Amino acid sequence: QVQLVESGGGLVQAGGSLRLSCAASERTFYHMGWFRQAPGKEREFVAAITWSGGSTNYADSAKGRFTISREYAKNTVYLQMNSLKPEDTAVYYCAAARTMPRLTTTPDSWGQGTQVTVSS
C-alpha cells in the first residue's frame, strides 16, 4: 500500500488560508482525497481527486472555499483552504484508494493526520 504523509496544518484566524500537502511514497494511480475529524465527531469527507487529476469532488462544506489538486512530479496532493471558519477546525487526513467509491467509504491508505485550528 502507498504510504501517505500530510503537512501544512497549523493555527490560523478566521478568514485566513492554509495549504495542506500529502506526499505519497510512490508515483501512484490511486485516487486521492482529504477527510477531517473534529473533536467528538465522525470523520467526514472533504474533497477528492481522480488519479489523472481530471475530476474533483467536494463536500458541500468545502465547495467554493477549498481546492484539491495534485502534482505528479512530486507525488503530492494539495488542499488549498481559503476563507477558513472556526468550524473547519479538525484533524485533516489524506487518503488513497484504487476506485472513487472506495475512496469515499473505505480508503486503502490513510495518512497520520495534520491539525488545523481556526480561531474566531
FITORPA-920513 format. One record per residue (C-alpha): residue number from 0; residue in one letter; x, y, z. Coordinates in Angstrom, 3 decimals, padded with zeros to 6 digits. Example, Ala and Ser with C-alpha at 12.3 -4.5 7.8 and 13.67 -1.06 7.14 Angstrom:
<nodes>
+-----+------+----------+----------+----------+
: seq : type :     east :    north :       up :
+-----+------+----------+----------+----------+
:   0 :    A :  012.300 : -004.500 :  007.800 :
:   1 :    S :  013.670 : -001.060 :  007.140 :
+-----+------+----------+----------+----------+
</nodes>
This chain:
<nodes>
+-----+------+----------+----------+----------+
: seq : type :     east :    north :       up :
+-----+------+----------+----------+----------+
:   0 :    Q :  000.000 :  000.000 :  000.000 :
:   1 :    V :  001.081 :  003.532 : -000.685 :
:   2 :    Q :  002.324 :  005.485 :  002.340 :
:   3 :    L :  000.940 :  008.996 :  002.863 :
:   4 :    V :  002.396 :  011.873 :  004.888 :
:   5 :    E :  000.458 :  015.090 :  005.485 :
:   6 :    S :  001.881 :  018.507 :  006.326 :
:   7 :    G :  000.842 :  022.138 :  006.375 :
:   8 :    G : -001.573 :  022.253 :  009.266 :
:   9 :    G : -001.465 :  024.968 :  011.888 :
:  10 :    L : -003.274 :  027.777 :  013.643 :
:  11 :    V : -004.967 :  030.468 :  011.560 :
:  12 :    Q : -007.510 :  033.199 :  012.193 :
:  13 :    A : -010.991 :  033.013 :  010.728 :
:  14 :    G : -010.963 :  034.224 :  007.138 :
:  15 :    G : -007.393 :  033.095 :  006.627 :
:  16 :    S : -005.910 :  030.414 :  004.384 :
:  17 :    L : -003.834 :  027.250 :  004.684 :
:  18 :    R : -002.482 :  024.772 :  002.178 :
:  19 :    L : -002.200 :  021.151 :  003.199 :
:  20 :    S :  000.117 :  018.760 :  001.406 :
:  21 :    C :  000.026 :  014.970 :  001.176 :
:  22 :    A :  003.150 :  013.265 : -000.094 :
:  23 :    A :  002.808 :  009.707 : -001.404 :
:  24 :    S :  005.642 :  007.224 : -001.070 :
:  25 :    E :  005.478 :  006.356 : -004.744 :
:  26 :    R :  004.035 :  007.509 : -008.003 :
:  27 :    T :  000.566 :  006.086 : -007.968 :
:  28 :    F : -002.587 :  005.673 : -009.967 :
:  29 :    Y : -004.626 :  005.919 : -006.775 :
:  30 :    H : -007.453 :  008.357 : -006.459 :
:  31 :    M : -006.715 :  010.713 : -003.565 :
:  32 :    G : -008.801 :  012.595 : -001.076 :
:  33 :    W : -008.987 :  014.593 :  002.125 :
:  34 :    F : -011.097 :  013.860 :  005.181 :
:  35 :    R : -011.361 :  015.597 :  008.523 :
:  36 :    Q : -012.381 :  014.736 :  012.057 :
:  37 :    A : -013.382 :  017.323 :  014.616 :
:  38 :    P : -013.389 :  016.523 :  018.362 :
:  39 :    G : -016.360 :  014.376 :  019.271 :
:  40 :    K : -017.448 :  013.974 :  015.659 :
:  41 :    E : -017.217 :  011.313 :  012.983 :
:  42 :    R : -014.578 :  011.527 :  010.289 :
:  43 :    E : -016.083 :  013.212 :  007.228 :
:  44 :    F : -015.225 :  013.503 :  003.561 :
:  45 :    V : -013.880 :  016.867 :  002.374 :
:  46 :    A : -012.587 :  016.539 : -001.195 :
:  47 :    A : -011.325 :  014.010 : -003.744 :
:  48 :    I : -009.407 :  013.988 : -006.998 :
:  49 :    T : -009.044 :  011.259 : -009.588 :
:  50 :    W : -005.625 :  009.727 : -010.305 :
:  51 :    S : -005.454 :  011.699 : -013.542 :
:  52 :    G : -006.435 :  014.943 : -011.854 :
:  53 :    G : -009.194 :  015.340 : -014.382 :
:  54 :    S : -012.082 :  015.246 : -011.963 :
:  55 :    T : -012.678 :  016.558 : -008.454 :
:  56 :    N : -015.435 :  016.230 : -005.904 :
:  57 :    Y : -016.171 :  018.295 : -002.790 :
:  58 :    A : -018.333 :  018.139 :  000.275 :
:  59 :    D : -020.889 :  020.942 :  000.429 :
:  60 :    S : -018.966 :  022.499 :  003.312 :
:  61 :    A : -015.853 :  022.780 :  001.113 :
:  62 :    K : -017.366 :  023.968 : -002.157 :
:  63 :    G : -016.244 :  027.442 : -003.154 :
:  64 :    R : -013.623 :  027.657 : -000.401 :
:  65 :    F : -011.346 :  024.596 : -000.784 :
:  66 :    T : -009.469 :  023.389 : -003.853 :
:  67 :    I : -007.873 :  019.961 : -004.245 :
:  68 :    S : -005.069 :  019.467 : -006.752 :
:  69 :    R : -002.223 :  017.066 : -007.431 :
:  70 :    E :  001.323 :  017.394 : -008.730 :
:  71 :    Y :  002.549 :  014.170 : -010.268 :
:  72 :    A :  006.192 :  015.176 : -010.425 :
:  73 :    K :  006.239 :  015.408 : -006.619 :
:  74 :    N :  003.756 :  012.572 : -005.899 :
:  75 :    T :  001.828 :  015.167 : -003.898 :
:  76 :    V : -001.796 :  016.163 : -003.426 :
:  77 :    Y : -002.736 :  019.565 : -002.048 :
:  78 :    L : -005.761 :  021.041 : -000.327 :
:  79 :    Q : -005.903 :  024.821 : -000.573 :
:  80 :    M : -008.266 :  026.119 :  002.083 :
:  81 :    N : -009.482 :  029.720 :  001.908 :
:  82 :    S : -011.991 :  031.721 :  003.954 :
:  83 :    L : -011.471 :  029.375 :  006.872 :
:  84 :    K : -014.078 :  029.220 :  009.623 :
:  85 :    P : -013.822 :  028.045 :  013.235 :
:  86 :    E : -015.973 :  025.053 :  012.285 :
:  87 :    D : -013.211 :  023.917 :  009.920 :
:  88 :    T : -011.110 :  023.102 :  012.985 :
:  89 :    A : -010.238 :  019.398 :  012.810 :
:  90 :    V : -007.535 :  016.864 :  012.148 :
:  91 :    Y : -007.225 :  016.565 :  008.388 :
:  92 :    Y : -006.334 :  013.198 :  006.883 :
:  93 :    C : -005.141 :  012.283 :  003.418 :
:  94 :    A : -006.430 :  009.046 :  001.890 :
:  95 :    A : -005.903 :  006.956 : -001.226 :
:  96 :    A : -007.876 :  004.253 : -002.995 :
:  97 :    R : -007.943 :  002.437 : -006.312 :
:  98 :    T : -011.563 :  003.388 : -007.003 :
:  99 :    M : -013.543 :  006.539 : -006.275 :
: 100 :    P : -016.383 :  004.731 : -004.478 :
: 101 :    R : -013.827 :  003.046 : -002.236 :
: 102 :    L : -012.068 :  006.366 : -001.590 :
: 103 :    T : -015.201 :  007.877 : -000.085 :
: 104 :    T : -016.057 :  004.805 :  002.018 :
: 105 :    T : -013.077 :  002.615 :  002.951 :
: 106 :    P : -009.815 :  004.018 :  001.553 :
: 107 :    D : -006.862 :  001.680 :  001.040 :
: 108 :    S : -004.393 :  004.011 :  002.782 :
: 109 :    W : -004.523 :  006.813 :  005.354 :
: 110 :    G : -002.034 :  009.413 :  006.437 :
: 111 :    Q : -001.340 :  010.197 :  010.080 :
: 112 :    G : -003.268 :  013.468 :  010.031 :
: 113 :    T : -002.428 :  017.132 :  010.476 :
: 114 :    Q : -004.146 :  019.507 :  012.888 :
: 115 :    V : -005.912 :  022.604 :  011.564 :
: 116 :    T : -007.164 :  025.106 :  014.137 :
: 117 :    V : -009.146 :  028.177 :  013.126 :
: 118 :    S : -009.568 :  030.844 :  015.781 :
: 119 :    S : -012.503 :  033.256 :  015.834 :
+-----+------+----------+----------+----------+
</nodes>
